[in-house]
């Protein structure tokens, strides 16, 4: 199964890594490793995680207060967000609606990165 990550989600991941590395050297890299392990869990068991909305699922990271929002199709997992759990979920609503509506945004680009 192909894993495709929206540019917005990549930016969120990079921002979190930078933030945690500023807090404690190396902690950001631990966050990145945890995010990668979570992506592997999602790829292995995409239906195992609870629904965030009708078409979107969310898998939580074990050590950090983040969740990965994704949409599953027949041959692809589309990573929509690397979301901090203490931020309002409305932050991602437009992205989720626009991306997994009738037509997904092409090549991981998205018109509404918030």
CORBELNOR-V408132 format. One record per residue. RES is the residue in three letters. SS is DSSP state (H for helix, E for strand, - for the rest). PSI is psi in whole degrees, 0 to 359 (NA if undefined). BURIAL is + if it has 24 or more other ideal C-beta (glycine too) atoms within 12 Angstrom, else -. Layout:
res=RES ss=SS psi=PSI burial=BURIAL
res=RES ss=SS psi=PSI burial=BURIAL
//
This chain:
res=UNK ss=- psi=136 burial=-
res=UNK ss=E psi=137 burial=-
res=UNK ss=E psi=121 burial=+
res=UNK ss=E psi=135 burial=+
res=UNK ss=E psi=125 burial=+
res=UNK ss=- psi=148 burial=+
res=UNK ss=H psi=326 burial=+
res=UNK ss=H psi=317 burial=+
res=UNK ss=H psi=322 burial=+
res=UNK ss=H psi=319 burial=+
res=UNK ss=H psi=319 burial=-
res=UNK ss=H psi=319 burial=+
res=UNK ss=H psi=313 burial=+
res=UNK ss=H psi=318 burial=-
res=UNK ss=H psi=318 burial=+
res=UNK ss=H psi=318 burial=+
res=UNK ss=H psi=313 burial=+
res=UNK ss=H psi=316 burial=-
res=UNK ss=H psi=309 burial=-
res=UNK ss=H psi=326 burial=+
res=UNK ss=H psi=328 burial=-
res=UNK ss=H psi=324 burial=-
res=UNK ss=H psi=319 burial=-
res=UNK ss=- psi=119 burial=-
res=UNK ss=- psi=128 burial=-
res=UNK ss=- psi=341 burial=-
res=UNK ss=H psi=325 burial=-
res=UNK ss=H psi=324 burial=-
res=UNK ss=H psi=328 burial=-
res=UNK ss=H psi=321 burial=-
res=UNK ss=H psi=315 burial=+
res=UNK ss=H psi=319 burial=+
res=UNK ss=H psi=320 burial=-
res=UNK ss=H psi=319 burial=+
res=UNK ss=H psi=319 burial=+
res=UNK ss=H psi=318 burial=-
res=UNK ss=H psi=322 burial=-
res=UNK ss=H psi=318 burial=+
res=UNK ss=H psi=321 burial=+
res=UNK ss=H psi=321 burial=-
res=UNK ss=H psi=317 burial=+
res=UNK ss=H psi=313 burial=+
res=UNK ss=H psi=323 burial=+
res=UNK ss=H psi=326 burial=-
res=UNK ss=- psi=67 burial=-
res=UNK ss=- psi=336 burial=+
res=UNK ss=- psi=359 burial=-
res=UNK ss=- psi=342 burial=-
res=UNK ss=- psi=149 burial=+
res=UNK ss=- psi=154 burial=-
res=UNK ss=E psi=138 burial=-
res=UNK ss=- psi=328 burial=+
res=UNK ss=- psi=190 burial=-
res=UNK ss=- psi=330 burial=-
res=UNK ss=- psi=357 burial=-
res=UNK ss=- psi=140 burial=+
res=UNK ss=E psi=160 burial=+
res=UNK ss=E psi=130 burial=+
res=UNK ss=E psi=129 burial=+
res=UNK ss=E psi=144 burial=+
res=UNK ss=- psi=151 burial=+
res=UNK ss=- psi=316 burial=-
res=UNK ss=- psi=340 burial=-
res=UNK ss=- psi=153 burial=+
res=UNK ss=- psi=62 burial=-
res=UNK ss=E psi=155 burial=+
res=UNK ss=E psi=152 burial=+
res=UNK ss=E psi=121 burial=+
res=UNK ss=E psi=134 burial=+
res=UNK ss=E psi=158 burial=+
res=UNK ss=E psi=135 burial=+
res=UNK ss=E psi=131 burial=+
res=UNK ss=- psi=187 burial=-
res=UNK ss=- psi=317 burial=-
res=UNK ss=- psi=11 burial=-
res=UNK ss=E psi=143 burial=-
res=UNK ss=E psi=123 burial=+
res=UNK ss=E psi=114 burial=+
res=UNK ss=E psi=118 burial=+
res=UNK ss=E psi=327 burial=+
res=UNK ss=E psi=149 burial=+
res=UNK ss=E psi=95 burial=+
res=UNK ss=E psi=136 burial=+
res=UNK ss=E psi=132 burial=+
res=UNK ss=- psi=347 burial=-
res=UNK ss=- psi=4 burial=-
res=UNK ss=- psi=152 burial=-
res=UNK ss=- psi=133 burial=-
res=UNK ss=H psi=343 burial=-
res=UNK ss=H psi=337 burial=-
res=UNK ss=H psi=329 burial=-
res=UNK ss=H psi=357 burial=+
res=UNK ss=H psi=314 burial=-
res=UNK ss=H psi=318 burial=-
res=UNK ss=H psi=316 burial=+
res=UNK ss=H psi=316 burial=+
res=UNK ss=H psi=312 burial=-
res=UNK ss=H psi=323 burial=+
res=UNK ss=H psi=318 burial=+
res=UNK ss=H psi=20 burial=+
res=UNK ss=- psi=214 burial=-
res=UNK ss=- psi=326 burial=-
res=UNK ss=- psi=129 burial=-
res=UNK ss=- psi=152 burial=+
res=UNK ss=- psi=136 burial=+
res=UNK ss=H psi=146 burial=-
res=UNK ss=H psi=38 burial=-
res=UNK ss=H psi=6 burial=-
res=UNK ss=- psi=151 burial=-
res=UNK ss=- psi=138 burial=+
res=UNK ss=- psi=342 burial=-
res=UNK ss=- psi=84 burial=-
res=UNK ss=- psi=115 burial=-
res=UNK ss=- psi=NA burial=-
//
